[in-house]
Amino acid sequence: MNPTPAIRSAFTPTGKLRASINLGNPILAGRDAQGQPCGVSVDLAGELARALQAELELVVFDAAGKSVEAVAAEQADFGFFAIDPVRGQQIAFTAPYVLIEGYYLVKNDSPLQTNDEVDRAGHRVVVGKGSAYDLYLTRKLKQATILRAPTSPAVVLHFLQEGAEVAAGVKQQLEQDAGKIGGLRLLNERFMVIQQAMGTPKSRGADAAAFLAGFVEQMKTSGFVAAALARHGISGASVAPAA
């Protein structure tokens, strides 16, 4: 990766490379024992900073929607998002680097057994506000009602507090919460596969977007993404195939 001065300038208009980090998805990021952001997206951000020979600044959020808004408003120079056409209006996405499964969760005594039974009148589905699941299910569900928790990690608690019928989110997050709380189960299969990509404001230009796309492909083919997933103990997510 040999960025031109113009590409470096496009990514660092403030003099630093600002990475929008979403802590609301445990597959991508969290905090270490010292409370510092860590995870696959943080590792990739650091590697991009090295490629651009830029000083990295992490701009941290607790929800995907906030992280997206920061990049769209150019309060950050790039971020890590699920590909979605709504977000794509302002953000230039790379191909995905990681694939993540979305699942439904219900109480053990729920009559619901399959995904096909979820979209029924009277069913309330809790999602994280502004998450990829929120955007996807807002388009897909025709009869069920969507309830929005403030963040994705708060989905199961919100689901229980509201007495809702279904919670939707990252499989690993739902499994962790179900293990802690008890009395909950996942439905039979995933309802979607999230294509997790990097993105930068479209206003930064085609060359910057192409550089970021090439960076992601290099991170996949070099084994960097796979190594980061293993280093952070992430299971249930897979490296996306080459674009």
Disulfide bonds with the S-S distance in Angstrom:
none
